[in-house]
Amino acid sequence: MKNLDSDHKITTDAEKRGLSRRDVLKGLVTVPVLGAFAYGWYKKNKYDRWLRKATQDEINKNMIDPVVGKKVSKDKQIRLGIIGTGGRGRALLQAAGFIEPETIDNWIRKTGKFRPNIPFRDYLEQEDLNVVVNGMCDVFDIHAEKGMNACANINREASGGKMGNRPKRYNTYQELLASDDIDAVIIATPDHWHATMTIAAARAGKHVYCEKPMTNSIPEVYEVVKAVKKSNIVYQLGHQNRQIESFQKAKQIIKNGVLGKVNLIEVTTNRNDPNGAWIYPIHKDAGRHNIDWEQFLGPAPHHEFSLERFFRWRCWWDYATGLSGDLFTHEYDSMNQILDLGIPHSAVASGGNYFYKDGRTTPDVLQMVFEYPNKELSLVYSASLASNWDRGRVIMGHDGFIEVGSNLQVYADTGSTKYKEKIENNIIDPSQPIYSFTPGLQQVDAISSATARYFASRGLLFTYKDGKRVNTAHLHIKEWLDCIRGGGKPSCNIDLGFEEAITAHMGTLAYRENRKVIWDAEKNEVVPAG
């Protein structure tokens, strides 16, 4: 039970039992009480009132959701190019405001034209970022066509709606980067192309949003940093988790000493389905006739044409960075955001191909340990592509620990010095969170309800802003565009990208060479231990 006092602060049952706010989260900013449930109720009722009064012409004119008020940037329109319009590339286009009409058709078929489902409503409510896509490039004709259709859908309409101009399809990324009508590029290609394309874009003066990981190898890291800094472009690495409120709140909690001395971090990735193990579907119409295989290979070693390698490239070191570069980077970046970890002193790793016997070279089970002696803590990562056991992310301190995802829970440690007296007096129950933060409710409380936790954690691709669900990739791209227009550094800029890339590559190198590796801070390089 909670009450609102005269200052609009939340009084919790824990406080009534003697657990003071100062003991738990001293310094936390008071947040609004109106949450996502109240917001959703308000929006639905406003929509229903409009619909009852509207004529059919008004409904048709307003298309699908008349109560959505799009905010449009008043600054100069930014002209984009996109390199790679496969699944991730089109997801980023959607985050920027462009989607295939066929996707909207499918949404409408599921719920009807006038009652958008949640993904559809989220998309309609995205802010208009005032961008246009003037050019695109993809080595697979079918993906290219889908990308162009999405880019032309400037009015966010279903099939049959009014489309804009389709962007020019370039045969190569070099031709796209040479174009005078492109200011910035989104790079959503296989890993082995990231560095080459980022360097070329920087030299061409194009701002860059690049999917993670930053590079496919350690030498490339230094070349990318040099090119980006020399060109003075705005660079954003695609870690959209930088936009999740719970990570920002966790940083504040730790800074305020709630956990005591942090000594161990455990982050994990467990997935147990073919898609999660990178066994992506092979398009039935794909073949040598519509895939530019030589351009796909690029800097990778030569290999005969292979549909399996083309669609499932993450399974081979030739084109990918494996679990460390693909999935661990998400976990590392979230912890670096919260704890300012930087590059570890050392890394060790083990694992192997223990489940999938499909010819892949990247492991399906991996464990890595990164040591931070200067911070007196260890970061442990473990992953399996053949188990769905959810182990989450945990930051452990002497006095408490945090489980953090799209929401977070803080627990007192049974051996805590700080909370010892309160535990002994049954004021704190270590089996229950002393604090929970649920971004969807926009409030901090002692113990959130199961319903509230479920609502907030339904998908890691979203966070909550002003009481409504928002695509984190949309926020991440918006941040990048805002920095292009107004200056400043985005939240996953080239310096933080450097830390992520070196850390991930240390883990990969330790695994592939089966030995401990060290970061030599004085020489600014990774070296073998001993």
C-alpha positions as CSV (number, residue, x, y, z in Angstrom):
1,M,0.0,0.0,0.0
2,K,1.3,3.5,-0.8
3,N,0.1,7.0,-0.1
4,L,0.9,10.4,-1.5
5,D,2.1,12.9,1.0
6,S,1.7,16.7,0.5
7,D,5.0,16.9,-1.3
8,H,3.9,14.3,-3.9
9,K,6.5,11.8,-2.6
10,I,5.7,8.1,-2.3
11,T,5.4,6.8,1.2
12,T,6.0,3.0,1.3
13,D,5.2,0.3,3.7
14,A,8.9,-0.2,4.2
15,E,9.3,3.4,5.4
16,K,6.4,3.0,7.8
17,R,8.3,0.0,9.3
18,G,11.4,2.2,9.8
19,L,13.3,1.7,6.6
20,S,14.1,5.3,5.6
21,R,14.5,6.6,2.1
22,R,18.0,7.7,3.0
23,D,18.9,4.2,3.9
24,V,17.9,2.9,0.6
25,L,18.0,5.4,-2.2
26,K,19.2,8.7,-0.9
27,G,19.3,11.3,-3.6
28,L,16.9,9.7,-6.0
29,V,14.9,12.2,-8.0
30,T,11.2,12.1,-7.3
31,V,9.4,10.9,-10.4
32,P,5.9,11.4,-11.7
33,V,3.2,9.1,-10.4
34,L,1.1,8.9,-13.6
35,G,2.2,5.7,-15.2
36,A,1.7,3.8,-18.4
37,F,-1.6,2.2,-17.4
38,A,-3.1,5.5,-16.7
39,Y,-1.7,6.9,-19.9
40,G,-3.1,4.0,-21.9
41,W,-6.5,4.4,-20.3
42,Y,-6.5,8.2,-21.2
43,K,-5.4,7.6,-24.8
44,K,-8.0,4.8,-25.4
45,N,-10.9,6.9,-24.0
46,K,-9.8,10.0,-26.0
47,Y,-9.7,7.9,-29.1
48,D,-13.1,6.3,-28.4
49,R,-14.7,9.7,-27.8
50,W,-13.3,11.0,-31.2
51,L,-14.4,7.9,-33.0
52,R,-18.0,8.2,-31.8
53,K,-18.3,11.8,-33.1
54,A,-16.2,11.4,-36.3
55,T,-17.7,11.2,-39.8
56,Q,-16.4,8.5,-42.1
57,D,-14.6,11.2,-44.2
58,E,-12.8,12.3,-41.0
59,I,-11.9,8.7,-40.2
60,N,-10.5,8.2,-43.7
61,K,-8.6,11.5,-43.6
62,N,-7.0,10.6,-40.3
63,M,-6.3,7.1,-41.5
64,I,-5.7,5.1,-38.4
65,D,-5.0,7.0,-35.2
66,P,-6.2,10.6,-35.1
67,V,-5.1,11.2,-31.5
68,V,-1.5,10.6,-32.3
69,G,0.3,13.9,-32.5
70,K,3.7,13.6,-34.2
71,K,6.4,16.0,-33.2
72,V,8.5,17.0,-36.1
73,S,12.0,18.4,-35.8
74,K,12.1,22.0,-37.0
75,D,15.7,21.9,-37.8
76,K,17.3,21.0,-41.2
77,Q,16.2,17.8,-42.7
78,I,19.0,15.1,-42.7
79,R,19.5,13.1,-45.8
80,L,20.3,9.5,-45.0
81,G,21.7,6.5,-46.8
82,I,21.5,2.9,-45.6
83,I,23.9,0.1,-46.3
84,G,22.3,-3.2,-45.7
85,T,18.5,-3.7,-45.7
86,G,18.2,-7.2,-44.3
87,G,16.3,-7.9,-41.1
88,R,18.3,-5.5,-38.8
89,G,18.6,-2.8,-41.5
90,R,14.9,-2.7,-42.0
91,A,14.4,-2.7,-38.2
92,L,16.6,0.4,-38.0
93,L,14.6,2.0,-40.9
94,Q,11.4,1.4,-38.9
95,A,13.1,3.1,-35.9
96,A,13.9,6.1,-38.1
97,G,10.3,6.2,-39.4
98,F,10.2,4.0,-42.5
99,I,8.4,0.7,-42.8
100,E,7.2,-1.6,-45.6
101,P,3.5,-1.1,-46.3
102,E,3.2,-4.9,-46.2
103,T,4.1,-4.9,-42.5
104,I,1.3,-2.5,-41.8
105,D,-1.0,-4.7,-43.8
106,N,-0.1,-7.6,-41.5
107,W,-0.7,-5.4,-38.4
108,I,-4.1,-4.3,-39.7
109,R,-5.1,-7.9,-40.5
110,K,-4.4,-8.9,-36.9
111,T,-6.4,-6.1,-35.1
112,G,-8.2,-4.0,-37.6
113,K,-7.7,-0.6,-39.1
114,F,-9.1,1.5,-36.3
115,R,-7.7,-0.5,-33.3
116,P,-3.9,-0.7,-33.8
117,N,-2.1,-3.4,-32.0
118,I,0.8,-2.5,-29.7
119,P,3.7,-2.6,-32.2
120,F,1.6,-0.6,-34.7
121,R,0.6,2.0,-32.2
122,D,4.2,2.3,-31.0
123,Y,5.3,2.9,-34.6
124,L,2.5,5.5,-35.2
125,E,3.5,7.4,-32.1
126,Q,7.2,7.7,-33.0
127,E,8.4,11.2,-33.4
128,D,8.9,12.3,-37.0
129,L,12.7,12.7,-37.1
130,N,12.6,14.9,-40.2
131,V,14.9,12.6,-42.3
132,V,14.7,11.3,-45.8
133,V,16.5,8.3,-47.2
134,N,18.1,9.2,-50.5
135,G,20.2,6.2,-51.1
136,M,20.5,2.5,-50.2
137,C,22.7,-0.4,-51.0
138,D,22.3,-4.2,-50.5
139,V,23.8,-7.2,-52.2
140,F,20.6,-9.2,-52.2
141,D,18.0,-7.9,-54.7
142,I,15.0,-9.0,-52.6
143,H,16.2,-7.2,-49.5
144,A,17.0,-4.1,-51.6
145,E,13.5,-4.0,-52.9
146,K,12.0,-4.3,-49.4
147,G,14.3,-1.6,-48.2
148,M,13.3,0.8,-51.1
149,N,9.6,0.1,-50.4
150,A,10.1,1.0,-46.8
151,C,12.0,4.2,-47.5
152,A,9.3,5.4,-49.9
153,N,6.6,5.0,-47.3
154,I,7.0,8.5,-45.9
155,N,3.4,8.8,-44.8
156,R,3.4,5.5,-42.7
157,E,0.6,3.9,-44.8
158,A,-0.5,0.5,-45.7
159,S,-0.5,-0.9,-49.3
160,G,-2.3,1.4,-51.7
161,G,-1.4,4.5,-49.7
162,K,0.4,7.5,-51.0
163,M,4.1,6.8,-51.3
164,G,7.0,9.2,-51.7
165,N,10.0,8.8,-54.0
166,R,12.0,5.6,-53.7
167,P,15.6,6.1,-52.9
168,K,18.3,5.5,-55.4
169,R,19.7,2.0,-55.2
170,Y,23.5,2.0,-55.6
171,N,25.4,-1.0,-56.8
172,T,28.2,-0.5,-54.3
173,Y,28.6,1.3,-50.9
174,Q,31.4,3.4,-52.4
175,E,29.0,4.9,-55.0
176,L,26.5,5.7,-52.2
177,L,29.2,7.4,-50.1
178,A,30.3,9.5,-53.0
179,S,26.8,11.0,-53.4
180,D,26.4,14.7,-52.7
181,D,22.8,14.2,-51.5
182,I,23.6,12.0,-48.5
183,D,24.6,13.5,-45.1
184,A,24.8,10.4,-42.9
185,V,24.7,6.7,-43.2
186,I,23.3,3.7,-41.3
187,I,25.5,0.6,-41.6
188,A,23.7,-2.6,-41.0
189,T,25.9,-5.2,-42.7
190,P,27.6,-8.4,-41.5
191,D,30.4,-7.6,-39.0
192,H,33.3,-8.1,-41.4
193,W,32.2,-5.0,-43.3
194,H,31.7,-2.6,-40.4
195,A,35.2,-1.2,-40.1
196,T,35.8,-0.8,-43.9
197,M,32.5,1.0,-44.4
198,T,32.8,3.2,-41.3
199,I,36.3,4.4,-42.4
200,A,35.2,5.1,-45.9
201,A,32.1,7.0,-44.7
202,A,34.2,9.1,-42.3
203,R,36.7,9.9,-45.1
204,A,33.7,11.0,-47.2
205,G,32.4,13.2,-44.4
206,K,29.3,11.2,-43.7
207,H,28.0,10.8,-40.2
208,V,27.8,7.2,-39.1
209,Y,25.3,5.0,-37.2
210,C,26.9,1.6,-37.1
211,E,25.4,-1.6,-35.8
212,K,27.5,-3.4,-33.1
213,P,30.2,-4.7,-33.0
214,M,32.3,-1.8,-34.0
215,T,34.8,-4.0,-35.9
216,N,35.7,-7.6,-36.7
217,S,39.3,-7.5,-35.5
218,I,41.5,-5.6,-33.1
219,P,43.7,-3.8,-35.8
220,E,40.5,-2.4,-37.3
221,V,39.5,-0.8,-34.0
222,Y,42.4,1.7,-34.1
223,E,41.8,2.5,-37.8
224,V,38.1,3.3,-37.2
225,V,38.9,5.5,-34.2
226,K,41.6,7.4,-36.2
227,A,39.3,7.9,-39.2
228,V,36.3,9.1,-37.1
229,K,38.3,11.5,-35.0
230,K,40.2,12.9,-38.0
231,S,36.9,13.6,-39.9
232,N,35.0,15.0,-36.9
233,I,31.8,13.2,-37.9
234,V,29.2,12.2,-35.4
235,Y,29.5,8.4,-34.7
236,Q,27.0,6.3,-32.8
237,L,27.5,2.6,-32.1
238,G,24.2,0.7,-32.2
239,H,23.7,-0.1,-28.5
240,Q,20.2,1.1,-28.2
241,N,20.1,-0.3,-24.6
242,R,21.8,3.1,-23.7
243,Q,18.3,4.4,-23.8
244,I,16.7,2.1,-21.1
245,E,15.8,4.0,-18.0
246,S,16.5,1.2,-15.6
247,F,20.2,1.2,-16.5
248,Q,20.3,5.0,-15.8
249,K,18.5,4.4,-12.5
250,A,20.9,1.5,-11.6
251,K,23.9,3.9,-12.1
252,Q,22.3,6.3,-9.6
253,I,21.6,3.6,-7.1
254,I,25.2,2.3,-7.1
255,K,26.6,5.9,-6.9
256,N,24.5,6.4,-3.8
257,G,26.1,3.5,-2.1
258,V,23.0,1.3,-1.8
259,L,25.0,-1.9,-2.6
260,G,28.1,-1.1,-0.7
261,K,31.4,-2.2,-2.3
262,V,30.6,-3.8,-5.7
263,N,32.9,-6.8,-6.3
264,L,31.3,-9.1,-8.9
265,I,29.1,-8.7,-12.0
266,E,27.5,-11.7,-13.7
267,V,25.9,-11.2,-17.2
268,T,24.5,-13.9,-19.4
269,T,23.0,-14.8,-22.7
270,N,20.8,-17.9,-23.0
271,R,18.8,-18.8,-26.0
272,N,17.3,-22.1,-27.2
273,D,15.8,-21.9,-30.6
274,P,17.2,-22.0,-34.2
275,N,16.7,-18.2,-34.7
276,G,18.5,-17.5,-31.4
277,A,21.4,-19.7,-32.6
278,W,21.6,-17.8,-35.9
279,I,20.0,-20.5,-38.0
280,Y,18.0,-17.9,-39.9
281,P,15.6,-18.9,-42.7
282,I,17.0,-19.1,-46.2
283,H,14.8,-17.2,-48.6
284,K,13.2,-19.5,-51.1
285,D,13.9,-17.3,-54.1
286,A,17.5,-16.5,-53.2
287,G,20.3,-17.7,-55.5
288,R,23.4,-16.8,-57.4
289,H,21.2,-14.8,-59.8
290,N,20.1,-12.2,-57.2
291,I,23.0,-12.2,-54.7
292,D,26.3,-10.4,-55.4
293,W,28.4,-13.0,-53.6
294,E,31.8,-11.4,-54.4
295,Q,30.6,-8.1,-52.9
296,F,29.2,-9.9,-49.8
297,L,32.6,-11.5,-49.3
298,G,34.6,-8.3,-49.6
299,P,37.5,-8.4,-47.2
300,A,36.6,-12.0,-46.0
301,P,38.5,-15.1,-47.2
302,H,37.3,-16.5,-50.5
303,H,34.6,-19.2,-50.3
304,E,32.4,-20.8,-52.9
305,F,28.9,-19.4,-53.1
306,S,26.8,-20.6,-50.1
307,L,23.3,-19.7,-49.2
308,E,23.9,-21.0,-45.8
309,R,26.8,-18.7,-45.2
310,F,25.0,-15.8,-46.7
311,F,22.0,-16.0,-44.5
312,R,23.6,-17.5,-41.4
313,W,26.9,-15.6,-41.5
314,R,27.0,-15.2,-37.8
315,C,28.0,-18.8,-37.5
316,W,31.5,-18.3,-39.1
317,W,34.5,-16.3,-37.9
318,D,35.1,-15.2,-41.5
319,Y,32.2,-12.8,-41.3
320,A,31.3,-12.5,-37.6
321,T,32.6,-12.0,-34.0
322,G,30.7,-14.8,-32.4
323,L,29.0,-14.7,-29.0
324,S,31.6,-12.2,-27.7
325,G,31.1,-9.6,-30.4
326,D,27.5,-10.2,-31.1
327,L,25.8,-10.8,-27.8
328,F,28.3,-10.1,-25.0
329,T,28.7,-6.6,-26.3
330,H,25.1,-5.8,-25.3
331,E,25.8,-7.0,-21.8
332,Y,29.2,-5.3,-21.5
333,D,27.8,-2.0,-22.8
334,S,25.0,-2.1,-20.2
335,M,27.5,-2.6,-17.4
336,N,29.9,0.0,-18.8
337,Q,27.0,2.4,-18.9
338,I,26.1,1.7,-15.2
339,L,29.6,1.3,-13.7
340,D,32.0,3.1,-16.1
341,L,34.1,-0.1,-16.3
342,G,36.3,0.8,-19.2
343,I,38.7,-1.8,-20.6
344,P,39.5,-4.7,-18.3
345,H,43.1,-5.6,-17.2
346,S,42.8,-9.2,-18.4
347,A,40.5,-11.8,-20.0
348,V,40.2,-15.6,-20.1
349,A,37.7,-17.7,-21.9
350,S,36.5,-21.2,-22.6
351,G,33.7,-23.0,-24.4
352,G,33.1,-24.8,-27.7
353,N,30.6,-26.1,-30.2
354,Y,28.7,-28.5,-27.9
355,F,25.3,-28.6,-29.4
356,Y,25.2,-27.4,-33.0
357,K,27.0,-29.7,-35.4
358,D,26.3,-27.7,-38.5
359,G,29.8,-26.7,-39.6
360,R,29.9,-23.4,-37.7
361,T,33.2,-22.2,-36.4
362,T,31.9,-19.7,-33.7
363,P,31.1,-21.4,-30.4
364,D,27.5,-22.1,-29.1
365,V,28.7,-22.2,-25.5
366,L,31.1,-19.5,-24.1
367,Q,32.4,-18.4,-20.7
368,M,34.6,-15.3,-20.2
369,V,36.0,-13.7,-17.1
370,F,37.3,-10.1,-17.2
371,E,39.4,-8.7,-14.3
372,Y,39.3,-5.1,-13.1
373,P,41.9,-5.0,-10.3
374,N,41.9,-1.2,-10.2
375,K,38.1,-1.4,-9.4
376,E,38.5,-4.5,-7.3
377,L,35.9,-6.5,-9.2
378,S,35.4,-9.2,-11.8
379,L,33.0,-9.3,-14.7
380,V,31.8,-12.9,-15.6
381,Y,29.9,-13.7,-18.8
382,S,28.4,-17.1,-19.7
383,A,26.2,-18.1,-22.7
384,S,24.5,-21.0,-24.2
385,L,22.6,-21.2,-27.5
386,A,20.9,-24.4,-26.4
387,S,19.2,-23.4,-23.1
388,N,16.4,-21.0,-22.2
389,W,17.3,-20.8,-18.5
390,D,17.0,-17.0,-17.7
391,R,19.9,-16.0,-15.5
392,G,19.7,-12.3,-16.2
393,R,22.2,-9.6,-15.1
394,V,23.3,-9.2,-11.5
395,I,25.6,-6.6,-9.9
396,M,26.7,-7.8,-6.5
397,G,28.0,-5.7,-3.6
398,H,28.8,-6.3,0.0
399,D,25.5,-4.8,1.2
400,G,23.1,-5.7,-1.7
401,F,22.7,-6.7,-5.2
402,I,20.7,-5.5,-8.3
403,E,19.0,-7.6,-10.9
404,V,18.7,-5.3,-13.8
405,G,16.9,-5.6,-17.2
406,S,14.1,-3.4,-18.6
407,N,13.2,-3.0,-14.9
408,L,15.3,-3.6,-11.8
409,Q,15.1,-5.0,-8.3
410,V,17.4,-4.2,-5.4
411,Y,17.9,-6.8,-2.6
412,A,19.8,-6.5,0.7
413,D,22.5,-9.1,1.2
414,T,22.0,-11.5,4.1
415,G,25.6,-10.7,5.2
416,S,25.3,-6.9,4.8
417,T,27.0,-4.7,7.4
418,K,24.8,-1.7,6.4
419,Y,21.5,-3.5,6.8
420,K,22.5,-6.0,9.5
421,E,20.4,-4.4,12.2
422,K,17.3,-4.0,10.1
423,I,17.5,-7.6,8.9
424,E,17.8,-8.8,12.4
425,N,14.8,-6.7,13.5
426,N,12.8,-8.0,10.5
427,I,12.5,-4.6,9.0
428,I,14.2,-5.8,5.9
429,D,13.4,-9.3,4.4
430,P,16.3,-10.3,2.2
431,S,14.0,-12.5,0.1
432,Q,12.1,-9.5,-1.0
433,P,13.4,-6.5,-3.0
434,I,14.0,-3.4,-0.8
435,Y,13.4,-1.3,-4.0
436,S,12.0,-2.0,-7.4
437,F,12.0,0.4,-10.4
438,T,9.5,-0.2,-13.2
439,P,10.0,2.3,-16.0
440,G,6.5,1.6,-17.4
441,L,5.0,3.0,-14.2
442,Q,7.3,5.9,-13.9
443,Q,7.7,5.5,-10.1
444,V,10.0,4.0,-7.5
445,D,8.3,1.8,-4.9
446,A,9.2,-0.8,-2.2
447,I,7.7,-3.8,-3.9
448,S,6.1,-3.6,-7.3
449,S,3.2,-5.9,-8.2
450,A,3.7,-8.9,-10.4
451,T,1.5,-7.3,-13.0
452,A,3.5,-4.1,-13.0
453,R,6.8,-6.0,-13.4
454,Y,5.4,-8.0,-16.2
455,F,4.2,-4.9,-18.0
456,A,7.5,-3.3,-17.8
457,S,9.6,-6.3,-18.8
458,R,7.6,-7.6,-21.8
459,G,10.3,-6.7,-24.3
460,L,13.9,-5.5,-24.1
461,L,13.4,-3.6,-27.3
462,F,11.4,-0.9,-25.6
463,T,11.5,1.5,-22.7
464,Y,9.0,4.0,-21.4
465,K,9.2,7.8,-21.8
466,D,6.5,10.1,-20.5
467,G,4.3,7.1,-19.7
468,K,4.3,5.5,-23.1
469,R,6.3,2.6,-24.7
470,V,9.0,3.7,-27.1
471,N,11.3,1.8,-29.4
472,T,14.9,2.1,-27.9
473,A,16.4,2.1,-31.4
474,H,14.2,5.0,-32.3
475,L,15.6,6.9,-29.3
476,H,19.1,6.0,-30.1
477,I,18.9,7.1,-33.7
478,K,17.1,10.3,-32.6
479,E,20.0,11.0,-30.2
480,W,22.5,10.6,-33.1
481,L,20.5,12.9,-35.3
482,D,20.2,15.5,-32.6
483,C,24.0,15.5,-32.2
484,I,24.4,15.9,-35.9
485,R,22.2,19.0,-35.8
486,G,23.1,20.5,-32.5
487,G,26.6,19.2,-31.6
488,G,27.6,17.1,-28.6
489,K,28.5,13.5,-28.2
490,P,26.0,10.7,-28.5
491,S,25.7,8.2,-25.6
492,C,27.6,5.4,-27.5
493,N,30.2,7.5,-29.2
494,I,33.6,6.5,-30.7
495,D,35.4,6.5,-27.3
496,L,32.9,4.2,-25.7
497,G,32.9,2.1,-28.9
498,F,36.6,1.7,-28.5
499,E,36.2,0.4,-25.0
500,E,33.5,-2.1,-26.1
501,A,35.4,-3.3,-29.1
502,I,38.7,-3.9,-27.3
503,T,36.9,-5.7,-24.4
504,A,35.0,-8.0,-26.7
505,H,38.0,-8.7,-28.9
506,M,40.0,-9.6,-25.7
507,G,37.4,-12.2,-24.9
508,T,37.4,-13.6,-28.5
509,L,41.2,-13.7,-28.6
510,A,41.4,-15.4,-25.2
511,Y,39.0,-18.1,-26.5
512,R,40.5,-18.6,-29.9
513,E,44.1,-18.8,-28.7
514,N,43.2,-20.6,-25.4
515,R,45.3,-18.2,-23.2
516,K,45.0,-15.2,-21.0
517,V,45.3,-11.8,-22.6
518,I,46.2,-8.5,-21.0
519,W,45.4,-4.9,-21.8
520,D,48.6,-2.9,-21.7
521,A,47.3,0.6,-21.0
522,E,50.7,2.3,-21.4
523,K,51.2,0.8,-24.9
524,N,47.5,1.0,-25.7
525,E,47.4,-2.6,-27.0
526,V,46.3,-6.2,-26.2
527,V,49.2,-8.6,-25.4
528,P,49.4,-12.2,-24.2
529,A,49.8,-12.8,-20.5
530,G,53.3,-13.5,-19.2
